[in-house]
Amino acid sequence: MRSSRSLRLTLRFVIPLIVIMTLLAFLIVPLVDNLTLKWSVRDLDIRSKLITNAIQEPLGELLVQGNKTKINSLLKRATQDERLFALGYCDGQGKLLYNTQTFPRDLRCALPSSSVHKSPALLQLPQGLVHVAINPVSIDDVPSGSLVLVHDMSFVQRRSEDTRNYIVALFAILCLVISFITVLVAHLSWRGWMTGVRALLRGDALIKPFDKSPSSELQPLVGDLRALLRTMDTERRIADDVTLSWNPDALRNLLYKQLAGEQILVVSNREPYIHMKTNEGIELHRPASGLVTAVEPVMRACSGIWIAHGGGTADYEVVDKKDHVRVPPEHPEYTLRRIWLSQEEENGYYYGFANEGLWPLCHIAHVRPIFRTSDWQQYVAINQRFADAVVKEAERDDPVVLVQDYHFALLPDMLRKALPKATIITFWHIPWPNPESFGICPWREELLKGMLGSTILGFHTPFHCKNFLETVDRYLETRVDHASSTISHGGNLTLVEAYPISIQWPTPWQDSQPSIAQCRTEIRESLKISDDCLIGLGVDRLDYTKGILERLRAVECLLESHPEMIGRFTFIQIAAPSRSVLEEYQAFDARVRALAAQINLRFANGVYLPVLLKVEH
């Protein structure tokens, strides 16, 4: 009895709903068909005009020449479009002169006055429904005839059929969902009404309304929800980075779409190409630099201007009057702008403050940082000189400026004052120390303020970002948001993010290099290493932060603990000279040479040397 009442209640709601939804579907399907047809006709009209405009000029030239073969070939190529069924050309008197083989026999140079469709552009031919467009053709702005374009309309019929199926399926699903919800609500309402009636008949009090949950109860969830959303966003970005195929086009599109800038400017101390004078003339060198290796693919992909210190002995001889030179020389893709420094300026700004001060400070190396007032003054002056060069090279007021490394900590704020609309992205290529270590720098506040002129400030790892945020929080009056990793200072907002830097692989010149087997053979022959000897290889700048001494001691330990490896293992260390004018680097050079000589003295055997040290580029 109860089930029959429920069934009647269900049918009472469901049957009218099904009838209404069916009527709506039958009313909407013809409207959608008509709308689809109109859209398709409009699209084909536009396509016809585009095709006419595209082939009008070559067709006109061929008509003047009277070359029938080439005209027919041109028309045939045009009909390779899957929707363009046939093509014909009529002269000014309405005579069909040229046409493709698929051109309908019943069709001439004018549309018939009667058609089974209301639109004059649609005709029902034995081949099926087609769209016909007749567009005038002019030669040197003089009307010469018309082009008849016949498009196959079978795709519209297929599209309409698919649309009808989708609409029917959609309405069926909607009908089921709405029916379920309606019946569920009706049953719940019916039960509630029956319960209330019973309560009244029993004399019970009216049903109490549900107590509203206070909004404060949701507060403990807010933090968890934010953390969850942040985690999901991070995972999404990581997934995007993993699945993204990195190539020059992808990099170019990313920079222009995401950074909204059309001009890319890179600022670094080290230049990607150095011209040096030799006995044979001017030679081009590529410096040993991780910065150059990482950043140059950006410039190769996006062009732009790279501003750097011109320190080569022949750098001045190859630039133009604007101090520009196009690089790479074999296939120029961007412009290198060179900045000239005197020896005194280089000693103070580069060797002094940057490399005797900031370099050991940020690496927390076992070398005491040295800070001199004269070096600081040179550092400020050179940063301003580079800022002036950026402003001069900027072709618009909102360029994208990529500031590289610790040589230009003051540059972002200088650029922000000169180019307020610029997007300034600074990448710090070395570690960032903890606040206590950085605090020994006499000009810590000035350096931090300079870096906060950046729109985005990048470090290698999240740990370096954390150290920087804590350093700013310690020494400057700013608003630091650790959750979003942003710093608000002086009306500017700086995003601090970790960007684990990568290098381009494979390299553009890899295909031109000899094979691995050939290189291995040449190395063994040139260094007199036997074929059965294992080779270890290290390539670094000659710097106390690169672990070269530790590497050589590891080789010594290997030969001590495994004497059978003597004569069967050779370690080649290529150490590119760097900052050799500094006493600390001269002393480090001497220690490396002494340790290599000591190991060779202990374990050398005839022509065999366990360590081959090459202090050269």
PERA-V804754 format. One record per residue. N is the residue number from 0. RES is the residue in three letters. PSI is psi in radians with two decimals (NA if undefined). OMEGA is omega in whole degrees, 0 to 359 (999 if undefined). NEAR is the number of other C-alpha atoms within 8 Angstrom. Layout:
# PERA-V804754
{{N,RES,PSI,OMEGA,NEAR} {N,RES,PSI,OMEGA,NEAR}}
This chain:
# PERA-V804754
{{0,MET,-0.82,180,4} {1,ARG,-0.68,180,5} {2,SER,-0.65,179,6} {3,SER,-0.64,177,7} {4,ARG,-0.70,179,8} {5,SER,-0.68,179,8} {6,LEU,-0.75,179,8} {7,ARG,-0.69,179,8} {8,LEU,-0.69,179,9} {9,THR,-0.82,181,9} {10,LEU,-0.56,180,8} {11,ARG,-0.58,180,8} {12,PHE,-0.63,189,11} {13,VAL,-0.77,185,10} {14,ILE,-0.86,177,8} {15,PRO,-0.63,180,8} {16,LEU,-0.74,179,10} {17,ILE,-0.72,180,9} {18,VAL,-0.81,181,8} {19,ILE,-0.77,181,8} {20,MET,-0.63,178,10} {21,THR,-0.76,178,9} {22,LEU,-0.74,179,8} {23,LEU,-0.71,180,8} {24,ALA,-0.77,180,11} {25,PHE,-0.52,178,8} {26,LEU,-0.63,186,8} {27,ILE,-0.61,184,8} {28,VAL,-0.85,178,10} {29,PRO,-0.65,179,8} {30,LEU,-0.75,180,8} {31,VAL,-0.70,177,10} {32,ASP,-0.79,180,11} {33,ASN,-0.74,180,8} {34,LEU,-0.71,178,8} {35,THR,-0.71,179,10} {36,LEU,-0.76,180,9} {37,LYS,-0.78,179,8} {38,TRP,-0.75,182,8} {39,SER,-0.74,178,9} {40,VAL,-0.75,179,10} {41,ARG,-0.74,178,8} {42,ASP,-0.72,181,8} {43,LEU,-0.58,174,10} {44,ASP,-0.79,180,9} {45,ILE,-0.76,179,8} {46,ARG,-0.69,181,8} {47,SER,-0.75,179,11} {48,LYS,-0.70,179,9} {49,LEU,-0.74,179,8} {50,ILE,-0.73,179,9} {51,THR,-0.81,180,11} {52,ASN,-0.60,184,8} {53,ALA,-0.68,185,7} {54,ILE,0.02,184,8} {55,GLN,-0.79,184,10} {56,GLU,-0.90,178,9} {57,PRO,-0.59,179,7} {58,LEU,-0.71,179,10} {59,GLY,-0.74,179,11} {60,GLU,-0.72,180,9} {61,LEU,-0.58,178,12} {62,LEU,-0.69,178,9} {63,VAL,-0.69,180,6} {64,GLN,-0.40,182,6} {65,GLY,0.47,182,6} {66,ASN,1.67,185,8} {67,LYS,-0.68,182,8} {68,THR,-0.81,181,6} {69,LYS,-0.58,178,8} {70,ILE,-0.82,179,12} {71,ASN,-0.66,178,11} {72,SER,-0.71,178,8} {73,LEU,-0.78,180,9} {74,LEU,-0.67,180,12} {75,LYS,-0.71,179,10} {76,ARG,-0.64,181,7} {77,ALA,-0.55,182,10} {78,THR,0.13,175,11} {79,GLN,-0.26,172,7} {80,ASP,2.31,187,6} {81,GLU,-0.41,181,6} {82,ARG,-0.33,180,7} {83,LEU,1.92,187,13} {84,PHE,-0.78,184,12} {85,ALA,2.84,183,14} {86,LEU,2.42,179,16} {87,GLY,2.75,179,14} {88,TYR,2.28,179,12} {89,CYS,2.52,178,15} {90,ASP,-3.07,183,11} {91,GLY,-0.37,180,9} {92,GLN,0.12,177,6} {93,GLY,0.40,180,9} {94,LYS,2.29,180,9} {95,LEU,1.95,183,11} {96,LEU,-0.75,184,8} {97,TYR,2.52,177,10} {98,ASN,2.77,176,12} {99,THR,2.90,183,11} {100,GLN,-0.45,182,5} {101,THR,0.04,183,6} {102,PHE,2.22,183,12} {103,PRO,2.40,180,7} {104,ARG,-0.57,184,5} {105,ASP,-0.09,185,5} {106,LEU,2.33,178,8} {107,ARG,-2.69,187,8} {108,CYS,0.07,177,10} {109,ALA,2.50,179,7} {110,LEU,2.44,176,9} {111,PRO,2.65,184,5} {112,SER,-0.46,182,5} {113,SER,2.56,180,4} {114,SER,2.67,180,10} {115,VAL,-0.20,179,6} {116,HIS,2.70,180,7} {117,LYS,-0.61,181,6} {118,SER,2.22,180,5} {119,PRO,-0.26,181,9} {120,ALA,-0.14,182,9} {121,LEU,2.30,180,12} {122,LEU,2.51,176,12} {123,GLN,1.87,180,10} {124,LEU,2.92,177,9} {125,PRO,-0.51,179,4} {126,GLN,-0.20,183,5} {127,GLY,-3.01,180,9} {128,LEU,2.27,180,11} {129,VAL,2.76,174,13} {130,HIS,2.21,183,13} {131,VAL,2.26,176,12} {132,ALA,2.32,178,11} {133,ILE,1.94,184,10} {134,ASN,2.38,181,10} {135,PRO,2.61,177,9} {136,VAL,2.31,181,12} {137,SER,2.53,174,11} {138,ILE,2.02,184,10} {139,ASP,0.83,178,4} {140,ASP,0.28,177,5} {141,VAL,2.11,180,6} {142,PRO,2.30,182,9} {143,SER,-0.37,182,10} {144,GLY,-2.69,182,13} {145,SER,2.72,180,12} {146,LEU,2.20,180,14} {147,VAL,2.07,182,13} {148,LEU,2.20,182,13} {149,VAL,2.03,179,13} {150,HIS,2.40,176,12} {151,ASP,2.26,182,12} {152,MET,0.19,181,11} {153,SER,-0.52,180,9} {154,PHE,-0.53,178,7} {155,VAL,-0.71,179,10} {156,GLN,-0.72,177,8} {157,ARG,-0.70,180,8} {158,ARG,-0.72,180,8} {159,SER,-0.70,179,11} {160,GLU,-0.74,177,8} {161,ASP,-0.72,180,8} {162,THR,-0.75,179,10} {163,ARG,-0.74,179,10} {164,ASN,-0.72,179,8} {165,TYR,-0.73,182,8} {166,ILE,-0.77,179,10} {167,VAL,-0.77,180,9} {168,ALA,-0.72,180,8} {169,LEU,-0.81,181,8} {170,PHE,-0.58,177,11} {171,ALA,-0.76,179,8} {172,ILE,-0.78,178,8} {173,LEU,-0.71,180,8} {174,CYS,-0.76,180,11} {175,LEU,-0.79,182,8} {176,VAL,-0.84,181,8} {177,ILE,-0.66,179,8} {178,SER,-0.78,180,11} {179,PHE,-0.81,181,8} {180,ILE,-0.74,181,8} {181,THR,-0.81,180,9} {182,VAL,-0.73,180,12} {183,LEU,-0.82,179,8} {184,VAL,-0.69,180,8} {185,ALA,-0.76,180,8} {186,HIS,-0.75,179,8} {187,LEU,-0.74,178,8} {188,SER,-0.72,180,8} {189,TRP,-0.77,179,8} {190,ARG,-0.71,178,8} {191,GLY,-0.70,179,8} {192,TRP,-0.75,179,8} {193,MET,-0.70,179,8} {194,THR,-0.73,178,8} {195,GLY,-0.70,179,10} {196,VAL,-0.75,179,8} {197,ARG,-0.70,180,8} {198,ALA,-0.70,178,11} {199,LEU,-0.71,179,10} {200,LEU,-0.56,179,7} {201,ARG,-0.15,180,6} {202,GLY,0.21,179,6} {203,ASP,2.83,177,7} {204,ALA,2.78,178,6} {205,LEU,2.64,181,7} {206,ILE,2.32,180,5} {207,LYS,2.42,177,4} {208,PRO,2.71,178,4} {209,PHE,2.39,175,4} {210,ASP,2.31,178,4} {211,LYS,2.28,180,4} {212,SER,2.24,179,5} {213,PRO,2.51,182,5} {214,SER,-0.39,181,6} {215,SER,-0.38,180,5} {216,GLU,-0.41,180,7} {217,LEU,-0.23,185,7} {218,GLN,-0.71,179,8} {219,PRO,-0.37,181,7} {220,LEU,-0.31,186,7} {221,VAL,-0.82,180,8} {222,GLY,-0.73,179,8} {223,ASP,-0.71,179,8} {224,LEU,-0.74,179,8} {225,ARG,-0.75,179,8} {226,ALA,-0.70,179,8} {227,LEU,-0.78,179,8} {228,LEU,-0.68,179,8} {229,ARG,-0.72,178,8} {230,THR,-0.74,179,8} {231,MET,-0.70,180,8} {232,ASP,-0.71,179,8} {233,THR,-0.77,179,8} {234,GLU,-0.65,179,8} {235,ARG,-0.77,180,8} {236,ARG,-0.67,178,8} {237,ILE,-0.74,179,8} {238,ALA,-0.70,178,8} {239,ASP,-0.73,181,8} {240,ASP,-0.64,182,7} {241,VAL,-0.73,185,6} {242,THR,-0.26,182,6} {243,LEU,2.27,178,6} {244,SER,1.87,184,5} {245,TRP,2.18,175,6} {246,ASN,2.98,182,6} {247,PRO,-0.67,180,11} {248,ASP,-0.74,179,7} {249,ALA,-0.71,179,9} {250,LEU,-0.75,179,12} {251,ARG,-0.78,180,11} {252,ASN,-0.69,180,8} {253,LEU,-0.80,181,9} {254,LEU,-0.80,185,10} {255,TYR,-0.62,181,10} {256,LYS,-0.75,186,7} {257,GLN,-0.55,185,6} {258,LEU,-0.11,175,9} {259,ALA,0.73,177,7} {260,GLY,2.57,183,11} {261,GLU,-0.26,180,7} {262,GLN,2.22,180,10} {263,ILE,2.21,177,14} {264,LEU,2.23,177,14} {265,VAL,2.37,178,12} {266,VAL,2.14,176,12} {267,SER,2.80,176,14} {268,ASN,-0.79,183,8} {269,ARG,2.32,179,8} {270,GLU,2.62,183,13} {271,PRO,-0.37,180,8} {272,TYR,2.35,181,10} {273,ILE,2.28,176,13} {274,HIS,2.16,183,13} {275,MET,2.51,176,12} {276,LYS,2.32,176,9} {277,THR,3.06,178,7} {278,ASN,-0.47,180,4} {279,GLU,-0.05,182,4} {280,GLY,-2.63,181,6} {281,ILE,2.20,178,9} {282,GLU,2.60,180,8} {283,LEU,2.20,180,8} {284,HIS,2.56,171,8} {285,ARG,2.07,185,7} {286,PRO,2.67,175,10} {287,ALA,1.72,185,9} {288,SER,2.17,175,8} {289,GLY,-0.57,178,6} {290,LEU,-0.84,181,8} {291,VAL,-0.75,180,12} {292,THR,-0.65,184,10} {293,ALA,-0.63,190,11} {294,VAL,-0.52,186,8} {295,GLU,-0.63,176,9} {296,PRO,-0.52,177,10} {297,VAL,-0.78,181,11} {298,MET,-0.64,177,14} {299,ARG,-0.61,182,10} {300,ALA,-0.60,190,10} {301,CYS,0.00,182,10} {302,SER,-2.62,181,11} {303,GLY,-2.78,184,11} {304,ILE,2.31,176,13} {305,TRP,2.09,181,13} {306,ILE,2.14,184,16} {307,ALA,2.90,178,13} {308,HIS,2.19,177,12} {309,GLY,1.73,184,12} {310,GLY,0.00,181,8} {311,GLY,2.66,183,9} {312,THR,-0.35,179,8} {313,ALA,0.21,182,10} {314,ASP,-0.71,185,12} {315,TYR,-0.44,186,9} {316,GLU,-0.26,185,5} {317,VAL,-0.06,181,8} {318,VAL,2.85,176,10} {319,ASP,-2.94,184,7} {320,LYS,-0.30,177,5} {321,LYS,0.20,183,6} {322,ASP,0.55,180,10} {323,HIS,2.62,169,11} {324,VAL,2.37,181,10} {325,ARG,2.35,181,10} {326,VAL,2.80,350,12} {327,PRO,2.65,186,9} {328,PRO,-0.57,182,6} {329,GLU,-0.45,179,5} {330,HIS,1.41,186,6} {331,PRO,2.25,181,9} {332,GLU,-0.27,177,10} {333,TYR,3.03,184,13} {334,THR,2.34,175,13} {335,LEU,2.07,177,13} {336,ARG,2.16,185,12} {337,ARG,2.41,176,10} {338,ILE,2.34,184,10} {339,TRP,2.36,178,7} {340,LEU,2.48,173,10} {341,SER,2.91,180,6} {342,GLN,-0.65,178,6} {343,GLU,-0.74,179,7} {344,GLU,-0.73,180,11} {345,GLU,-0.68,179,10} {346,ASN,-0.70,182,10} {347,GLY,-0.87,185,14} {348,TYR,-0.82,188,15} {349,TYR,-1.08,183,12} {350,TYR,-0.63,184,13} {351,GLY,-1.44,188,14} {352,PHE,-0.78,185,16} {353,ALA,-0.79,190,13} {354,ASN,-0.38,171,10} {355,GLU,-0.28,181,12} {356,GLY,-1.25,187,12} {357,LEU,-0.67,184,11} {358,TRP,-1.00,178,11} {359,PRO,-0.51,179,14} {360,LEU,-0.83,184,13} {361,CYS,-0.52,179,12} {362,HIS,-0.12,186,11} {363,ILE,0.82,182,9} {364,ALA,2.90,178,9} {365,HIS,0.79,177,5} {366,VAL,2.24,185,6} {367,ARG,2.21,176,7} {368,PRO,2.52,179,10} {369,ILE,2.17,179,8} {370,PHE,2.14,178,12} {371,ARG,2.52,179,8} {372,THR,-0.69,180,6} {373,SER,-0.67,177,7} {374,ASP,-0.71,179,13} {375,TRP,-0.73,180,12} {376,GLN,-0.73,177,8} {377,GLN,-0.67,180,11} {378,TYR,-0.77,179,13} {379,VAL,-0.78,183,9} {380,ALA,-0.74,182,8} {381,ILE,-0.66,175,10} {382,ASN,-0.69,178,11} {383,GLN,-0.63,178,10} {384,ARG,-0.74,177,8} {385,PHE,-0.64,178,12} {386,ALA,-0.73,178,11} {387,ASP,-0.66,179,8} {388,ALA,-0.69,178,9} {389,VAL,-0.80,180,11} {390,VAL,-0.69,180,10} {391,LYS,-0.66,182,7} {392,GLU,-0.33,182,7} {393,ALA,2.20,180,10} {394,GLU,-0.11,179,7} {395,ARG,2.99,185,6} {396,ASP,-0.03,180,9} {397,ASP,0.97,178,10} {398,PRO,2.95,172,15} {399,VAL,2.05,184,14} {400,VAL,2.13,178,12} {401,LEU,1.80,182,12} {402,VAL,2.25,188,14} {403,GLN,2.04,160,15} {404,ASP,-3.10,193,12} {405,TYR,-0.12,178,11} {406,HIS,-0.30,188,10} {407,PHE,0.86,179,11} {408,ALA,-0.50,181,11} {409,LEU,-0.28,188,13} {410,LEU,-0.73,182,14} {411,PRO,-0.76,180,16} {412,ASP,-0.63,176,13} {413,MET,-0.73,179,12} {414,LEU,-0.64,180,15} {415,ARG,-0.64,179,13} {416,LYS,-0.60,182,7} {417,ALA,-0.59,182,7} {418,LEU,1.38,186,10} {419,PRO,-0.49,183,9} {420,LYS,-0.04,184,8} {421,ALA,2.61,171,12} {422,THR,1.94,186,12} {423,ILE,2.02,182,15} {424,ILE,2.01,181,13} {425,THR,2.30,174,15} {426,PHE,2.19,180,11} {427,TRP,1.84,190,12} {428,HIS,-0.07,180,10} {429,ILE,2.96,181,10} {430,PRO,2.85,171,10} {431,TRP,2.20,186,10} {432,PRO,3.07,176,13} {433,ASN,2.84,184,10} {434,PRO,-0.64,182,11} {435,GLU,-0.75,180,6} {436,SER,-0.75,181,9} {437,PHE,-0.40,184,12} {438,GLY,-0.24,180,8} {439,ILE,-0.18,180,7} {440,CYS,2.22,182,7} {441,PRO,-0.41,184,6} {442,TRP,0.69,183,6} {443,ARG,-0.73,181,11} {444,GLU,-0.74,180,8} {445,GLU,-0.71,180,8} {446,LEU,-0.76,181,10} {447,LEU,-0.74,178,11} {448,LYS,-0.68,179,10} {449,GLY,-0.75,181,13} {450,MET,-0.51,182,14} {451,LEU,0.07,168,15} {452,GLY,-0.11,182,14} {453,SER,2.57,169,14} {454,THR,-0.79,176,12} {455,ILE,2.33,179,11} {456,LEU,2.05,186,15} {457,GLY,2.50,174,13} {458,PHE,2.98,182,17} {459,HIS,-0.74,189,13} {460,THR,2.77,174,9} {461,PRO,-0.51,179,9} {462,PHE,-0.71,177,6} {463,HIS,-0.68,177,13} {464,CYS,-0.78,180,14} {465,LYS,-0.76,178,8} {466,ASN,-0.71,181,12} {467,PHE,-0.78,179,12} {468,LEU,-0.73,179,12} {469,GLU,-0.60,178,10} {470,THR,-0.80,178,11} {471,VAL,-0.75,180,11} {472,ASP,-0.52,182,11} {473,ARG,-0.69,193,7} {474,TYR,-0.17,181,8} {475,LEU,2.67,174,8} {476,GLU,1.65,183,6} {477,THR,2.99,172,9} {478,ARG,1.93,182,8} {479,VAL,2.10,177,11} {480,ASP,1.76,183,8} {481,HIS,-0.51,181,7} {482,ALA,-0.77,180,4} {483,SER,-0.04,180,5} {484,SER,0.83,179,11} {485,THR,2.70,178,11} {486,ILE,2.22,177,14} {487,SER,2.10,182,11} {488,HIS,2.23,177,10} {489,GLY,0.52,181,4} {490,GLY,-0.02,179,5} {491,ASN,2.59,178,8} {492,LEU,2.20,181,10} {493,THR,2.21,176,13} {494,LEU,2.18,180,10} {495,VAL,2.04,185,12} {496,GLU,2.74,175,11} {497,ALA,2.25,178,11} {498,TYR,1.56,178,8} {499,PRO,1.95,190,7} {500,ILE,2.65,181,6} {501,SER,3.06,177,5} {502,ILE,2.75,180,6} {503,GLN,2.25,176,8} {504,TRP,2.31,359,4} {505,PRO,2.75,181,5} {506,THR,2.70,182,6} {507,PRO,-0.49,185,5} {508,TRP,0.15,184,6} {509,GLN,-0.69,183,7} {510,ASP,-0.45,182,5} {511,SER,-0.07,182,5} {512,GLN,2.70,175,6} {513,PRO,2.88,180,6} {514,SER,2.84,180,6} {515,ILE,-0.74,180,6} {516,ALA,-0.71,180,6} {517,GLN,-0.73,178,8} {518,CYS,-0.74,180,9} {519,ARG,-0.72,179,8} {520,THR,-0.76,180,8} {521,GLU,-0.68,179,8} {522,ILE,-0.78,180,9} {523,ARG,-0.72,181,11} {524,GLU,-0.77,184,8} {525,SER,-0.56,182,7} {526,LEU,0.07,177,6} {527,LYS,0.88,178,7} {528,ILE,2.27,183,11} {529,SER,2.79,184,6} {530,ASP,-0.48,182,5} {531,ASP,0.12,182,5} {532,CYS,2.27,176,10} {533,LEU,2.56,183,7} {534,ILE,2.25,169,8} {535,GLY,2.57,186,8} {536,LEU,2.34,173,8} {537,GLY,2.34,179,9} {538,VAL,1.97,184,8} {539,ASP,2.90,165,11} {540,ARG,2.64,179,11} {541,LEU,1.48,187,13} {542,ASP,2.54,184,10} {543,TYR,-0.12,177,8} {544,THR,-0.02,187,6} {545,LYS,-0.08,177,8} {546,GLY,0.46,182,7} {547,ILE,-0.76,179,10} {548,LEU,-0.75,179,8} {549,GLU,-0.63,179,7} {550,ARG,-0.80,181,8} {551,LEU,-0.64,177,11} {552,ARG,-0.58,176,8} {553,ALA,-0.66,176,8} {554,VAL,-0.74,179,9} {555,GLU,-0.73,179,9} {556,CYS,-0.67,178,8} {557,LEU,-0.82,183,9} {558,LEU,-0.51,177,12} {559,GLU,-0.79,185,7} {560,SER,-0.38,179,6} {561,HIS,1.39,182,8} {562,PRO,-0.42,180,7} {563,GLU,-0.26,179,7} {564,MET,-0.18,178,9} {565,ILE,2.19,184,10} {566,GLY,-0.19,181,12} {567,ARG,0.05,179,9} {568,PHE,2.26,177,11} {569,THR,2.31,178,14} {570,PHE,2.15,178,12} {571,ILE,2.07,177,12} {572,GLN,1.96,174,12} {573,ILE,2.03,183,13} {574,ALA,1.85,180,14} {575,ALA,2.19,180,12} {576,PRO,2.44,183,10} {577,SER,2.29,174,8} {578,ARG,0.72,186,7} {579,SER,-0.13,177,8} {580,VAL,-0.26,180,7} {581,LEU,2.44,183,8} {582,GLU,-0.68,182,7} {583,GLU,-0.66,180,6} {584,TYR,-0.59,175,14} {585,GLN,-0.73,179,10} {586,ALA,-0.67,179,8} {587,PHE,-0.71,176,10} {588,ASP,-0.79,181,9} {589,ALA,-0.68,180,8} {590,ARG,-0.70,179,8} {591,VAL,-0.80,180,10} {592,ARG,-0.70,181,9} {593,ALA,-0.72,180,8} {594,LEU,-0.71,178,10} {595,ALA,-0.74,179,12} {596,ALA,-0.67,179,8} {597,GLN,-0.76,180,8} {598,ILE,-0.74,179,12} {599,ASN,-0.63,180,11} {600,LEU,-0.63,182,7} {601,ARG,-0.67,192,6} {602,PHE,0.00,180,10} {603,ALA,2.60,181,12} {604,ASN,1.77,182,7} {605,GLY,-2.14,179,4} {606,VAL,-0.11,183,6} {607,TYR,2.25,173,8} {608,LEU,2.19,181,11} {609,PRO,-0.48,181,13} {610,VAL,2.18,174,12} {611,LEU,1.85,183,10} {612,LEU,2.11,179,10} {613,LYS,1.69,179,8} {614,VAL,1.49,184,9} {615,GLU,2.86,176,7} {616,HIS,NA,999,8}}
